[in-house]
């Protein structure tokens, strides 16, 4: 009988704790802010990676003639004099 009553007390304690935490506005706000923080942290990492890639591209555009030529051809469709562009139907 004592064991059953002890189990019941644990269950009641757990239910009360869950209710206090879920119904407490401060706790809900903490959870929401934590989720938002994690989202922003992930977004920041993506932005840092993009920034590093852009810095690398800027460096290459400033210092690498081959990369400049490659970029002009790729982005603008530039052809050197005497070159012929071949297009294939898909």
C-alpha positions in Angstrom: 0.0 0.0 0.0 2.8 2.4 0.8 4.4 1.7 -2.6 1.2 2.5 -4.4 0.8 5.8 -2.5 4.4 6.7 -3.2 3.9 6.1 -6.9 0.8 8.2 -6.9 2.6 11.0 -5.2 5.4 10.9 -7.8 2.8 11.0 -10.6 1.0 13.9 -9.0 4.3 15.7 -8.6 5.2 15.2 -12.2 1.8 16.3 -13.4 1.9 19.5 -11.3 5.5 20.2 -12.5 4.5 19.8 -16.1 1.4 22.0 -15.6 3.4 24.7 -13.9 6.0 24.7 -16.7 3.6 24.6 -19.6 1.1 27.1 -18.2 3.8 29.5 -17.0 4.1 32.3 -19.5 7.7 32.9 -18.6 8.7 29.4 -19.4 6.8 29.4 -22.7 8.6 32.6 -23.6 11.9 31.1 -22.7 11.3 28.1 -24.9 10.1 30.3 -27.8 13.2 32.5 -27.4 15.5 29.5 -27.3 14.0 28.1 -30.5 14.4 31.6 -32.2 18.0 31.8 -30.9 18.8 28.4 -32.5 17.2 29.4 -35.8 19.2 32.7 -35.9 22.4 30.9 -34.9 21.9 28.5 -37.9 21.1 31.5 -40.2 24.2 33.3 -39.0 26.4 30.3 -39.8 25.0 30.2 -43.3 25.6 33.9 -43.7 29.2 33.6 -42.5 29.8 30.8 -45.0 28.3 32.9 -47.8 30.4 35.8 -46.7 33.6 33.7 -46.8 32.7 32.4 -50.3 32.1 36.0 -51.5 35.4 37.2 -50.0 37.2 34.3 -51.8 35.5 35.3 -55.1 36.4 39.0 -54.6 40.0 38.0 -54.0 40.0 35.9 -57.1 38.4 38.6 -59.2 41.0 41.1 -58.0 44.1 38.8 -58.4 43.4 36.0 -60.9 43.3 36.8 -64.6 42.1 33.3 -65.5 39.2 33.5 -63.1 38.2 36.9 -64.4 38.2 35.6 -68.0 36.2 32.5 -66.8 33.6 34.6 -65.0 33.1 37.0 -67.9 32.6 34.1 -70.2 30.2 32.2 -67.9 28.2 35.2 -66.6 28.1 37.4 -69.7 28.5 34.9 -72.5 31.6 36.7 -73.8 33.5 35.2 -76.7 37.0 36.1 -77.7 37.5 37.3 -81.3 37.6 34.4 -83.7 35.8 32.0 -81.3 32.6 30.2 -82.2 29.8 29.3 -79.8 28.1 26.0 -80.4 24.6 25.5 -78.9 23.0 22.1 -78.7 19.3 21.4 -78.4 18.3 19.4 -75.4 
